[in-house]
Amino acid sequence: MKKIWIILSAVIITIFAGVIMTHTDEDNSIYEPDYFTKLGLSYKKYQYEYKYETMIKELGEPAKTDEHDHYVKYIYPGLVFRYEINNSLVQDRDGNYDYSVSPAATNVKITTETYRFGKHNIGVGSTREEVEKAYRKSIFKIVEEDSSGFRDGGSNDEQWVEYYFDKNNRVLAVELGLTR
């Protein structure tokens, strides 16, 4: 009878430990649950949409604007927002036609050491090794010579983060996806 209790206790402990480990693995699959709040930006979960009007309200006028054929970059110290240009013509108040800029940013690039993410404080200046270790449980990764990208979380609705490296394998910039 004593052996049965020992075996039964061992089985219960094993099952309990397995449940705890599985639960912990799921929780650890997300390295940083809220990148945008760390940047001081507002957004709604699963709606990574940062509107031009919100950007101006929260950050003021950009220090520089960099216009290209298919996109516009609004540059702040340490942050670069990219807005795509729509392919449809829009008529302004004076009757002039112009291509319109998308109302929501497609991404933001971080170029300063000010912003750090997760328990390992990953950001500009971190090593490639530190980044790879922090995102080892990411469900989707793209690793290239000069960058590593990760889907942070369990589905396509989660945040996309990409780290760009310099020749010494240190993070030069971090880019966050702001739209799905």
N, C-alpha and C positions, 0 to 999 in steps of 0.2 A: 504494500500500500504506500509506503514511504517513497519507493522508486517512482510510482505513478505520479505522486505530487511533485517530485523533483522534475520529471519529464514534462508534466503539464506546466509547471512554473517556467521552465526553460522555453517552451513553445510560446507562452504568453509574452515573455520578455522579448523574444526574437520578433514576434509580430509587432509589438509595441515599438521596438527600436526601428523596424522597417518602416512603419508609418511615420515616425518622427523624421527619419532620414529622407523619405520621399517628400514630405511636406517642406523640409528645409531646402531640398534641391529646387523645388518649384519656386520658393521665395527668392532663392539666390540667382535665378535665371535673369532677373532684372537687376542690372548693375546700378542704374540711376533712374528712379521713378519719375523725376520731374526736372529735366534739364532747363526748361524755359523759366521756371520760377527762380532757379539759381542765377539766371541772367537778368532777373528783374522784369521779365516779360509776362504779360497775361495771356492765357489761352485756356481753352476748354479741353478736357481729356478726350482723346480720340478725334479732336478737331484742331489740328495744328495749323491754324489759319491766323496769320498775323497781318492784319489789314494796315494799309498805308496810313490811314487816319489814326489808328491806334499807335503806330510807331511814332508819328509826329507828336501825339498827345503825351506819350510816356517818355520819349527821349528828346523831344524838341527837333529843330531843323537839323538835317545831317550836315556834317562838316564838309562833305564833298559828294557830288553826284557824278557817276560814271555811266554814260549812256552808250549802248551798243545797238546793233541792228535788231536783236531779238530779246534783249533784256536791259534792265536798268539796275545799277548797284547804288545803294544809298549807304554812304560810309560814315561811321561814327568811330571815335577812338576805341579800338579793340573789337568792333563789331561791323560786319558788312552784310547788309540785307540785299537779297536778289529778288527782283520782281520781273516776271516775264512780260513781254509785250504781246498783246493779243493780235491776231491777224485780221481783226475787223476795224474798219475805219469808224471814227467817232467824230461827230461835228461839235465844235465848241460854240460858245455864246456868240462869237463874232462870225460864225458861218464857215470857219476854216476846218478842214478835215485833218485828222491826225490819228495815228495808231494809238490805241488806248493801252495803258499799263494795267496788268492784272491787279485786281483789288487786294490780293493776298500774296505775301512773300512765299517763295518756293523754298528758300533756305536762308540760314544765317551762318556766317563764318566768323569764328572767334580767333583773334590774332594776338591776344594779350594773355599774360600769365595770371591775370586777376581772377578768372573763372576756373574753378576746379570741380570735378565731379566724382561722386561716390565716395565710399569709405577709404579708397586708396588715393584720393585727391588727384585724379588724372586730369591733365590739361596741357596747355602749351608748356614745353620744357620737359615733359615726362618722356621716359625712354619707351622704345617699341616693346621691350620686354614687359614693362609695367602695364602697358595698354593691353597686350595679348593676355597677360595673367588676369587682369580685371574683367575681361570679356570672354574668358574661357568657356563659359556656359551659354554664350549667345547662340540662338538657334540658327542664325544665318550670318555668315561672314563672307566678305570678299577681301582677300589679302593680296596686295600688289606690292611692287618694289618701293613705291613712294607713298603708299597709303594703305590703310586698313579700315574697312567699313563694317558696321555691325547693326543688326536689327536688335534693339534692346527691348526684349520682352518676348511674349509667346505668340504673337500673330502679326499680320501685316498692318494692323492698326497701331502698332507700337512705334516708337520713335526710331529713326535712322540716324546714326552718328558715324562720322568718318573722321579719321585722324590722318593728317598729312605729315610726313617726316622729312627732315633735312638729311644731308649726307652723313651725319653722325647718328642717325636713327633716333633723333629726338623729335617730339611733336612740334611742328612749325605752326600748325593751325588745326582747328577743330570745326567741322561743319555739321550742322544739325538740319535735318529735314523738317520743314514747318508745315507741309501739306502732305496728304496721303498720295 
